């Protein structure tokens, strides 16, 4: 049998090997730039996390975008957004889906598993899983696991609620 890698049909794409980093609550959060859908639910832009979130409290939550469970999680943050804002805390969602897919979820009716309109916080796209892997929340099926981090104004992670590896 011929080697498939020598075939003209072989892809030049590399296989992604997931090797999660183990994070601890006292670790410093590494700020980065990521594309995503802005708070208005329409604008797709690059979010410079350091410029926008450094010296602030923020909750970073990961979700794999599968129908009812994830829409209810996002809707819960949307429902309590005012309480977070009063406490000077930003909410940031992270998924591996593209910004266009996120926009479709935003415009989809809640009764059909969507968000029913803008959620009031940015949803970032971790397509290459670099953020998920750096925080240790990537599943073997190459999607982010459900996880929530609270990052304090000094840039340190204080709470990590996610998979225990």
Buried (B, 14 or more C-beta within 10 A) or exposed (E): EEEEEEEEEEEEEEEEEEEBBEBEEEBEBEBBEBBBBBBEBEEBEEBEBBEEBBEEBBBBBBBBBEEEEBBEBBBEBBEEBEEBEEEEBBBBBBBBBBBEBBBEBBBBEEEEBBBBEBBBBBBBBBEEBEBBBBBBBBBEEBBBBBBBBBBBEEBEBBEBEBBEE
